[in-house]
Amino acid sequence: MNEQLAFDLPVRSATGREDFFVSPSNAVAVAQIEAWRDWPQRKMVLVGPMGAGKTHLAHVWADASGARIVAADALPRAGIEALSARGAVAVEDADRIAGDRAAEQALFHLHNLILAEGGVLLLTARSAPRQWPLALPDLRSRLEATATATLEAPDDALLAALLVKLFTDRQIAVPPKLIPYLVARMDRSFAAAQALVADLDRRALETGRKIGERLAAELLDKA
């Protein structure tokens, strides 16, 4: 069959609490985030690998707390005083600013200001603060003393739910039996699930074929 042109359609990511599947691998972290009013020192670091659901859970928390979400590398341009006045702030990818002095200083200022004013701070990262090569000693000491909530590697139930969500975000309906087929054969990680769904979507568009076990088998055999 001649390959067809593939069109990149927008992916509509669902970020509501009802769309966040809770399984044994993430239940503790979800409970910690939902108990945000009781966080030690009114701050928390949400840790997990790429695609683990950190952004989704940060949006769930922001909806509950009225927080504003900002990328860590955007903090030097964010207006820290106005940001802290929100009373609740989520800073995404905080570990990625290590070594960026301007961003580290902005996070240090935000951390001190929002907590001094009785606010609440959530940070997301791929690892715990003790592993970040931060240049500012004062920032490092404050973050290393912050409680962490960890999203663990996915179990079967979570991996299946993630695949369903990823297909739904792309507005793709797949045969129900495809999900357990993929779970049993794919690499067991959030990143692998994202890559596999994207590859299936792209290949189906290129060839005009339906997404099913046969197409999945071809892609998995090449992996």
Residue pairs with C-beta under 8 A, 6 or more apart in sequence:
1 207
1 208
1 209
3 206
3 207
4 205
4 206
4 207
4 208
6 202
6 205
6 206
7 205
9 170
9 171
11 169
11 170
12 169
12 171
13 56
13 169
14 165
14 168
14 169
15 55
15 56
15 59
15 60
16 59
16 60
16 63
17 60
17 63
17 64
19 56
19 165
20 30
20 53
20 56
20 57
20 60
21 157
21 158
21 161
21 162
21 165
22 30
23 154
23 155
23 157
23 158
23 161
24 155
24 157
25 151
25 152
25 153
25 154
25 155
25 158
26 52
26 53
26 151
26 152
26 158
28 149
28 150
29 46
29 48
29 57
29 149
29 150
29 151
29 152
30 57
32 39
32 44
32 147
32 149
33 44
33 46
33 57
33 60
33 61
33 122
33 149
34 64
36 44
36 61
36 64
36 65
36 120
36 122
39 120
39 147
40 147
41 115
41 145
41 146
41 147
42 115
42 118
42 119
42 120
42 121
43 111
43 115
43 120
43 121
43 122
43 123
43 146
43 147
44 121
44 122
44 123
44 146
44 147
44 148
44 149
45 94
45 122
45 123
45 124
45 125
45 128
45 129
45 143
45 146
45 147
45 148
45 149
46 54
46 57
46 58
46 122
46 123
46 124
46 125
46 148
46 149
46 151
47 54
47 124
47 125
47 126
47 127
47 128
47 148
47 149
47 150
47 151
48 54
48 124
48 126
48 150
48 151
48 152
48 190
49 126
49 151
49 153
49 189
49 190
49 191
50 126
50 190
50 191
51 162
51 189
51 190
51 191
51 193
51 194
52 151
52 154
52 190
53 151
53 162
53 190
54 92
54 124
54 125
54 151
55 92
55 124
57 151
58 69
58 90
58 92
58 122
58 124
59 69
61 67
61 90
61 122
62 68
62 69
62 88
62 90
65 88
65 120
66 86
66 87
66 88
67 86
67 87
67 88
67 89
67 90
67 120
67 122
68 83
68 86
68 88
68 89
68 90
69 89
69 90
69 92
70 78
70 83
70 89
70 90
70 91
70 92
71 91
71 92
71 93
72 91
72 92
72 93
72 94
72 96
72 97
72 103
72 107
72 123
73 93
73 96
73 97
73 100
73 103
75 91
75 97
75 103
75 106
75 107
75 110
76 102
76 103
76 105
76 106
78 106
80 106
80 109
80 110
80 113
81 113
83 89
83 110
83 114
84 110
84 113
84 114
84 117
84 119
85 117
86 119
87 114
87 117
87 118
87 119
87 120
88 119
88 120
88 121
88 122
89 110
89 114
89 119
89 120
89 121
89 122
90 121
90 122
90 123
90 124
91 107
91 110
91 121
91 122
91 123
91 124
92 124
93 124
93 125
94 107
94 123
94 124
94 125
94 132
94 143
95 125
95 126
95 127
95 129
95 131
95 132
96 125
97 103
97 104
97 107
98 104
98 132
98 133
98 134
98 135
99 133
99 134
99 135
101 135
101 136
104 134
104 135
104 136
104 139
105 136
105 139
107 139
108 136
108 138
108 139
108 142
110 121
111 121
111 139
111 142
111 143
112 142
114 120
114 121
115 121
123 143
123 146
125 132
128 148
128 150
129 140
129 143
129 144
129 146
129 148
130 144
132 140
132 143
134 140
134 143
153 188
153 189
154 162
154 188
154 189
154 190
154 193
156 183
159 183
159 186
159 188
159 193
160 179
160 180
160 183
162 190
162 193
163 179
163 182
163 183
163 193
163 196
163 197
164 179
166 193
166 194
166 197
167 173
167 174
167 197
167 211
170 197
170 201
172 197
172 201
172 211
174 211
174 212
175 212
175 213
177 213
178 211
178 212
178 213
178 216
181 213
181 216
182 196
182 216
185 216
185 220
186 192
186 193
186 196
186 220
187 223
196 216
196 219
196 220
199 219
200 211
200 215
200 216
200 219
201 211
203 209
203 215
203 218
203 219
204 210
204 211
204 215
209 215
